[in-house]
Structure formats: structure tokens, C-alpha cells
């Protein structure tokens, strides 16, 4: 199978991995008190939000090739569905 067959799965896995790495780095920085901890029990939420804010632009830059491959895969599927729908519509018009 071609590598484009799993482009969406690969991009999603890499995006989740980048988030996990960002969270681990943020957690480590908070653990050694380089970045401040949140107030009370909101520490986990604060760290999750900070990891999201960090991982989003990183994934935009670092995962460009995977995002483009995923886009090509989605466009190809949509085009096939449109062709199939047009063919079926043509068959229905021919029956009447």
C-alpha cells in the first residue's frame, strides 16, 4: 500500500505525539518551577492549555508535508465520491 493511504492516520498520530511531547516539556518545566503553577486544582488544566498553545503552531510548521499528503488523500476521496454520485445520477436519469 502507498504511504498516502494512511496519510490521515499518520498526521493525526504525529499531531497527538507532538501534543504529548509539548505536555511533557511543560509539565517538566512546571515541576522544576521554571514556569509558574496555576492556582489550586487548576494546575492540570493550565498545563494542558499551555501544551495546546505550544503544539498548535509547532504542528503547523513541522507537519506541513504530512498535512499536504492528508489533504491530497481527502481531495482524492471527495473527487471519487463526486464521480460516483454523478454516475448514479446519470443512471437514474436514464431509467426515467
DSSP file (Angstrom, degrees, kcal/mol; ACC not computed):
  #  RESIDUE AA STRUCTURE BP1 BP2  ACC     N-H-->O    O-->H-N    N-H-->O    O-->H-N    TCO  KAPPA ALPHA  PHI   PSI    X-CA   Y-CA   Z-CA
    1    1 A X              0   0    0      0, 0.0     2,-0.1     0, 0.0     5,-0.0   0.000 360.0 360.0 360.0 148.0    0.0    0.0    0.0
    2    2 A X    >   -     0   0    0      1,-0.1     3,-1.2     2,-0.0     4,-0.4  -0.341 360.0-120.3 -72.9 155.6    1.1    3.5   -0.7
    3    3 A X  G >  S+     0   0    0      1,-0.3     3,-0.7     2,-0.2    -1,-0.1   0.725 111.4  66.9 -69.3 -19.4    2.1    5.8    2.1
    4    4 A X  G >  S+     0   0    0      1,-0.2     3,-1.1     2,-0.2     4,-0.3   0.689  85.0  72.1 -73.7 -16.7   -0.7    8.2    1.0
    5    5 A X  G <  S+     0   0    0     -3,-1.2    -1,-0.2     1,-0.3     3,-0.2   0.813 107.2  33.9 -66.6 -28.4   -3.3    5.6    2.1
    6    6 A X  G <> S+     0   0    0     -3,-0.7     4,-2.7    -4,-0.4    -1,-0.3   0.008  81.6 118.7-114.1  26.6   -2.6    6.2    5.7
    7    7 A X  H <> S+     0   0    0     -3,-1.1     4,-2.5     1,-0.2    63,-0.3   0.891  77.4  47.4 -63.9 -40.9   -1.8   10.0    5.5
    8    8 A X  H  > S+     0   0    0     -4,-0.3     4,-2.4     2,-0.2    -1,-0.2   0.920 114.0  47.1 -67.5 -43.0   -4.7   11.0    7.8
    9    9 A X  H  > S+     0   0    0      2,-0.2     4,-2.5     1,-0.2    -2,-0.2   0.917 113.4  48.9 -63.3 -43.4   -3.8    8.4   10.4
   10   10 A X  H  X S+     0   0    0     -4,-2.7     4,-2.6     2,-0.2     5,-0.2   0.926 112.2  47.7 -63.1 -45.8   -0.1    9.4   10.2
   11   11 A X  H  X S+     0   0    0     -4,-2.5     4,-2.5    55,-0.2    -1,-0.2   0.917 113.1  48.5 -62.8 -43.2   -0.9   13.1   10.6
   12   12 A X  H  X S+     0   0    0     -4,-2.4     4,-2.5     2,-0.2     5,-0.2   0.917 112.2  48.4 -64.4 -42.8   -3.2   12.5   13.5
   13   13 A X  H  X S+     0   0    0     -4,-2.5     4,-2.5     1,-0.2    -2,-0.2   0.912 113.4  47.1 -63.9 -42.4   -0.7   10.3   15.3
   14   14 A X  H  X S+     0   0    0     -4,-2.6     4,-2.5     2,-0.2    -1,-0.2   0.881 111.4  51.6 -66.9 -36.8    2.1   12.8   14.8
   15   15 A X  H  X S+     0   0    0     -4,-2.5     4,-1.9    -5,-0.2    -2,-0.2   0.920 112.3  45.4 -65.8 -43.4   -0.2   15.7   16.0
   16   16 A X  H  X S+     0   0    0     -4,-2.5     4,-2.5     2,-0.2    -2,-0.2   0.906 112.8  51.8 -65.0 -41.5   -1.1   13.7   19.1
   17   17 A X  H  X S+     0   0    0     -4,-2.5     4,-2.5     1,-0.2    -2,-0.2   0.898 108.2  50.7 -61.7 -41.0    2.6   12.8   19.6
   18   18 A X  H  X S+     0   0    0     -4,-2.5     4,-2.3     1,-0.2    -1,-0.2   0.882 110.7  49.7 -64.5 -38.0    3.6   16.5   19.3
   19   19 A X  H  X S+     0   0    0     -4,-1.9     4,-2.8     2,-0.2    -2,-0.2   0.921 110.3  49.9 -64.9 -43.6    1.0   17.4   21.9
   20   20 A X  H  X S+     0   0    0     -4,-2.5     4,-2.5     2,-0.2    -2,-0.2   0.912 111.9  47.8 -62.6 -42.4    2.2   14.7   24.3
   21   21 A X  H  X S+     0   0    0     -4,-2.5     4,-2.4     2,-0.2    -1,-0.2   0.920 112.2  49.7 -64.4 -42.6    5.8   15.9   23.9
   22   22 A X  H  X S+     0   0    0     -4,-2.3     4,-2.7     1,-0.2    -2,-0.2   0.917 111.3  49.1 -61.5 -42.9    4.7   19.5   24.5
   23   23 A X  H  X S+     0   0    0     -4,-2.8     4,-3.0     1,-0.2     5,-0.2   0.909 110.2  51.0 -63.1 -41.4    2.7   18.5   27.6
   24   24 A X  H  X S+     0   0    0     -4,-2.5     4,-2.4     2,-0.2    -2,-0.2   0.905 112.0  47.0 -63.2 -40.7    5.7   16.6   28.9
   25   25 A X  H  X S+     0   0    0     -4,-2.4     4,-2.5     2,-0.2    -2,-0.2   0.933 114.2  46.7 -66.4 -45.2    8.0   19.6   28.4
   26   26 A X  H  X S+     0   0    0     -4,-2.7     4,-2.3     2,-0.2    -2,-0.2   0.918 113.1  49.4 -63.0 -43.3    5.5   21.9   30.0
   27   27 A X  H  X S+     0   0    0     -4,-3.0     4,-2.5    -5,-0.2    -1,-0.2   0.916 111.1  49.8 -62.1 -42.5    5.0   19.6   32.9
   28   28 A X  H  X S+     0   0    0     -4,-2.4     4,-1.8    -5,-0.2    -2,-0.2   0.905 110.6  49.5 -62.9 -41.3    8.8   19.2   33.4
   29   29 A X  H  <>S+     0   0    0     -4,-2.5     5,-2.9     1,-0.2     6,-1.1   0.877 113.4  46.4 -65.7 -36.9    9.2   23.0   33.4
   30   30 A X  H ><5S+     0   0    0     -4,-2.3     3,-1.2     3,-0.2    -2,-0.2   0.864 108.3  56.7 -71.1 -35.7    6.4   23.4   36.0
   31   31 A X  H 3<5S+     0   0    0     -4,-2.5    -2,-0.2     1,-0.3    -1,-0.2   0.877 110.9  42.2 -64.0 -38.3    7.9   20.6   38.1
   32   32 A X  T 3<5S-     0   0    0     -4,-1.8    -1,-0.3    -5,-0.2    -2,-0.2   0.294 117.0-116.2 -93.2  11.2   11.2   22.3   38.4
   33   33 A X  T < 5S+     0   0    0     -3,-1.2    -3,-0.2     2,-0.2    -2,-0.1   0.785  77.8 127.6  63.4  32.8    9.4   25.7   38.9
   34   34 A X  S   <S+     0   0    0     -5,-2.9     2,-0.3    -6,-0.2    -4,-0.2   0.843  78.5  34.5 -81.5 -38.2   10.7   27.4   35.7
   35   35 A X  S    S-     0   0    0     -6,-1.1    -2,-0.2    -9,-0.2    -1,-0.1  -0.880 103.2-100.9-110.6 151.3    7.1   28.2   34.8
   36   36 A X        -     0   0    0     -2,-0.3     2,-0.2    -3,-0.1    -6,-0.1  -0.361  29.6-125.7 -73.2 148.5    4.5   29.1   37.4
   37   37 A X        -     0   0    0      1,-0.1    -1,-0.1    -7,-0.1     3,-0.1  -0.591  30.8-108.2 -84.4 153.2    2.0   26.6   38.6
   38   38 A X        -     0   0    0     -2,-0.2     2,-0.4     1,-0.1     5,-0.2  -0.173  43.5 -81.9 -74.6 174.3   -1.7   27.5   38.5
   39   39 A X  S >  S-     0   0    0      3,-0.1     3,-1.4     2,-0.1    -1,-0.1  -0.656  82.5 -40.8 -82.1 128.1   -3.8   28.3   41.5
   40   40 A X  G >  S-     0   0    0     -2,-0.4     3,-0.7     1,-0.2    -2,-0.1  -0.254 121.5  -9.4  64.0-134.5   -5.2   25.2   43.3
   41   41 A X  G >  S+     0   0    0      1,-0.2     3,-0.6     2,-0.1     4,-0.3   0.428 114.1  85.1 -83.4   1.2   -6.6   22.3   41.4
   42   42 A X  G <>  +     0   0    0     -3,-1.4     4,-2.6     1,-0.2    -1,-0.2   0.331  57.5 102.9 -85.3  10.0   -6.4   24.0   38.0
   43   43 A X  H <> S+     0   0    0     -3,-0.7     4,-2.4     1,-0.2    -1,-0.2   0.907  80.0  48.0 -58.9 -45.1   -2.8   23.1   37.5
   44   44 A X  H <> S+     0   0    0     -3,-0.6     4,-2.5     2,-0.2    -1,-0.2   0.910 112.4  48.7 -65.3 -42.3   -3.6   20.2   35.1
   45   45 A X  H  > S+     0   0    0     -4,-0.3     4,-2.7     2,-0.2     5,-0.2   0.919 111.2  51.0 -63.4 -43.0   -5.9   22.4   33.0
   46   46 A X  H  X S+     0   0    0     -4,-2.6     4,-2.3     1,-0.2    -2,-0.2   0.916 111.9  46.5 -59.7 -45.5   -3.3   25.1   32.9
   47   47 A X  H  X S+     0   0    0     -4,-2.4     4,-2.2     2,-0.2    -1,-0.2   0.891 112.1  50.7 -66.8 -39.5   -0.7   22.7   31.7
   48   48 A X  H  X S+     0   0    0     -4,-2.5     4,-2.2     2,-0.2    -2,-0.2   0.931 111.9  47.1 -63.1 -45.6   -3.0   21.2   29.1
   49   49 A X  H  X S+     0   0    0     -4,-2.7     4,-2.4     1,-0.2    -2,-0.2   0.903 112.2  49.8 -63.2 -41.4   -3.9   24.6   27.7
   50   50 A X  H  X S+     0   0    0     -4,-2.3     4,-1.8    -5,-0.2    -1,-0.2   0.893 109.9  51.0 -64.8 -39.1   -0.3   25.7   27.6
   51   51 A X  H  X S+     0   0    0     -4,-2.2     4,-2.8     2,-0.2    -2,-0.2   0.881 110.1  50.2 -65.2 -38.1    0.7   22.5   25.8
   52   52 A X  H  X S+     0   0    0     -4,-2.2     4,-2.1     1,-0.2    -2,-0.2   0.930 109.7  50.3 -64.2 -45.1   -2.1   23.1   23.2
   53   53 A X  H  X S+     0   0    0     -4,-2.4     4,-0.7     1,-0.2    -1,-0.2   0.844 116.4  42.1 -63.3 -33.4   -0.9   26.6   22.7
   54   54 A X  H  X S+     0   0    0     -4,-1.8     4,-1.2    -5,-0.2    -2,-0.2   0.900 115.3  47.4 -79.4 -42.6    2.6   25.4   22.1
   55   55 A X  H  X S+     0   0    0     -4,-2.8     4,-2.7     1,-0.2     5,-0.2   0.794 100.4  66.7 -74.6 -27.5    1.9   22.3   20.0
   56   56 A X  H  X S+     0   0    0     -4,-2.1     4,-1.8     2,-0.2    -1,-0.2   0.961 106.9  36.8 -62.0 -54.3   -0.5   24.1   17.6
   57   57 A X  H  X S+     0   0    0     -4,-0.7     4,-1.7     1,-0.2     5,-0.2   0.860 116.2  55.7 -68.3 -30.6    2.0   26.4   15.9
   58   58 A X  H  X S+     0   0    0     -4,-1.2     4,-3.4     1,-0.2     5,-0.3   0.922 108.4  47.0 -64.0 -42.1    4.7   23.7   16.0
   59   59 A X  H  X S+     0   0    0     -4,-2.7     4,-1.8     1,-0.2    -1,-0.2   0.857 107.4  57.7 -68.1 -33.0    2.4   21.2   14.2
   60   60 A X  H  < S+     0   0    0     -4,-1.8    -1,-0.2    -5,-0.2    -2,-0.2   0.896 119.0  30.7 -61.6 -39.2    1.6   23.9   11.6
   61   61 A X  H >< S+     0   0    0     -4,-1.7     3,-0.8    -5,-0.1    -2,-0.2   0.914 125.7  40.6 -85.2 -47.4    5.3   24.3   10.8
   62   62 A X  H 3< S+     0   0    0     -4,-3.4     3,-0.3     1,-0.2    -3,-0.2   0.769 116.0  46.8 -78.8 -26.5    6.7   20.8   11.5
   63   63 A X  T 3X S+     0   0    0     -4,-1.8     4,-2.3    -5,-0.3    -1,-0.2   0.000  71.9 118.9-107.3  29.6    3.9   18.7   10.0
   64   64 A X  H <> S+     0   0    0     -3,-0.8     4,-2.4     1,-0.2     5,-0.2   0.916  76.1  48.2 -61.9 -45.8    3.4   20.6    6.7
   65   65 A X  H  > S+     0   0    0     -3,-0.3     4,-2.2     1,-0.2    -1,-0.2   0.911 113.4  47.3 -63.7 -42.4    4.3   17.6    4.5
   66   66 A X  H  > S+     0   0    0      2,-0.2     4,-2.3     1,-0.2    -1,-0.2   0.885 111.7  50.8 -67.4 -37.6    2.0   15.2    6.4
   67   67 A X  H  X S+     0   0    0     -4,-2.3     4,-2.3     2,-0.2    -2,-0.2   0.901 110.6  49.3 -66.0 -40.4   -0.8   17.8    6.2
   68   68 A X  H  X S+     0   0    0     -4,-2.4     4,-2.3     2,-0.2    -2,-0.2   0.903 111.3  49.2 -64.6 -41.2   -0.4   18.2    2.5
   69   69 A X  H  X S+     0   0    0     -4,-2.2     4,-2.1     2,-0.2    -2,-0.2   0.901 111.5  49.5 -64.8 -40.3   -0.4   14.4    2.0
   70   70 A X  H  X S+     0   0    0     -4,-2.3     4,-2.4   -63,-0.3    -2,-0.2   0.901 109.6  51.8 -64.9 -39.9   -3.6   14.2    4.1
   71   71 A X  H  X S+     0   0    0     -4,-2.3     4,-2.7     1,-0.2    -2,-0.2   0.912 108.8  50.2 -63.0 -42.8   -5.2   16.9    2.1
   72   72 A X  H  X S+     0   0    0     -4,-2.3     4,-2.2     1,-0.2    -1,-0.2   0.897 110.5  50.7 -61.6 -40.0   -4.4   15.2   -1.2
   73   73 A X  H  X S+     0   0    0     -4,-2.1     4,-2.0     2,-0.2    -2,-0.2   0.916 112.4  45.8 -64.4 -43.7   -5.9   12.0    0.2
   74   74 A X  H  X S+     0   0    0     -4,-2.4     4,-2.5     2,-0.2    -2,-0.2   0.911 112.1  50.8 -67.6 -42.4   -9.1   13.7    1.2
   75   75 A X  H  X S+     0   0    0     -4,-2.7     4,-2.5     1,-0.2    -1,-0.2   0.903 109.7  51.2 -62.2 -40.8   -9.4   15.6   -2.1
   76   76 A X  H  X S+     0   0    0     -4,-2.2     4,-2.2    -5,-0.2    -1,-0.2   0.910 110.8  48.1 -63.4 -42.1   -9.0   12.3   -4.0
   77   77 A X  H  X S+     0   0    0     -4,-2.0     4,-2.3     2,-0.2    -2,-0.2   0.915 112.1  48.9 -65.0 -42.4  -11.7   10.6   -1.9
   78   78 A X  H  X S+     0   0    0     -4,-2.5     4,-2.4     1,-0.2    -2,-0.2   0.909 110.7  50.9 -64.1 -41.7  -14.1   13.5   -2.4
   79   79 A X  H  X S+     0   0    0     -4,-2.5     4,-2.3     2,-0.2    -1,-0.2   0.907 110.2  49.5 -63.0 -41.4  -13.4   13.5   -6.2
   80   80 A X  H  X S+     0   0    0     -4,-2.2     4,-2.4     1,-0.2    -1,-0.2   0.903 111.0  49.8 -63.3 -41.0  -14.2    9.8   -6.3
   81   81 A X  H  X S+     0   0    0     -4,-2.3     4,-2.6     2,-0.2    -2,-0.2   0.898 110.2  50.4 -65.1 -40.1  -17.4   10.2   -4.4
   82   82 A X  H  X S+     0   0    0     -4,-2.4     4,-2.6     2,-0.2    -2,-0.2   0.916 111.5  47.9 -63.7 -43.0  -18.5   13.1   -6.7
   83   83 A X  H  X S+     0   0    0     -4,-2.3     4,-2.3     2,-0.2    -2,-0.2   0.912 112.9  48.5 -63.7 -42.3  -17.8   10.9   -9.8
   84   84 A X  H  X S+     0   0    0     -4,-2.4     4,-2.3     2,-0.2    -2,-0.2   0.909 112.3  48.7 -64.3 -42.4  -19.7    8.0   -8.3
   85   85 A X  H  X S+     0   0    0     -4,-2.6     4,-2.4     2,-0.2    -2,-0.2   0.900 111.4  49.6 -64.7 -41.4  -22.6   10.3   -7.4
   86   86 A X  H  X S+     0   0    0     -4,-2.6     4,-2.1     2,-0.2    -2,-0.2   0.888 110.6  50.8 -64.7 -38.7  -22.7   11.8  -10.9
   87   87 A X  H  X S+     0   0    0     -4,-2.3     4,-1.8     2,-0.2    -2,-0.2   0.912 111.9  46.6 -65.4 -42.0  -22.6    8.3  -12.4
   88   88 A X  H  X S+     0   0    0     -4,-2.3     4,-2.2     2,-0.2    -2,-0.2   0.888 111.0  51.8 -67.4 -38.2  -25.5    7.1  -10.3
   89   89 A X  H  X S+     0   0    0     -4,-2.4     4,-2.2     1,-0.2    -1,-0.2   0.893 108.8  51.7 -64.3 -38.4  -27.5   10.3  -11.1
   90   90 A X  H  X S+     0   0    0     -4,-2.1     4,-1.7     2,-0.2    -1,-0.2   0.874 108.8  50.6 -65.0 -37.4  -26.9    9.6  -14.8
   91   91 A X  H  X S+     0   0    0     -4,-1.8     4,-1.2     2,-0.2    -2,-0.2   0.890 110.2  49.4 -67.5 -39.7  -28.2    6.1  -14.4
   92   92 A X  H  X S+     0   0    0     -4,-2.2     4,-1.2     1,-0.2     3,-0.2   0.891 110.0  50.9 -66.8 -38.3  -31.3    7.3  -12.6
   93   93 A X  H  < S+     0   0    0     -4,-2.2    -1,-0.2     1,-0.2    -2,-0.2   0.864 108.4  53.1 -65.9 -34.8  -32.0    9.9  -15.3
   94   94 A X  H  < S+     0   0    0     -4,-1.7    -1,-0.2     1,-0.2    -2,-0.2   0.777 103.7  56.7 -71.0 -26.9  -31.6    7.2  -18.0
   95   95 A X  H  <        0   0    0     -4,-1.2    -1,-0.2    -3,-0.2    -2,-0.2   0.862 360.0 360.0 -73.3 -36.8  -34.2    5.0  -16.3
   96   96 A X     <        0   0    0     -4,-1.2    -1,-0.2    -3,-0.1    -2,-0.2   0.478 360.0 360.0 -75.4 360.0  -37.0    7.6  -16.3
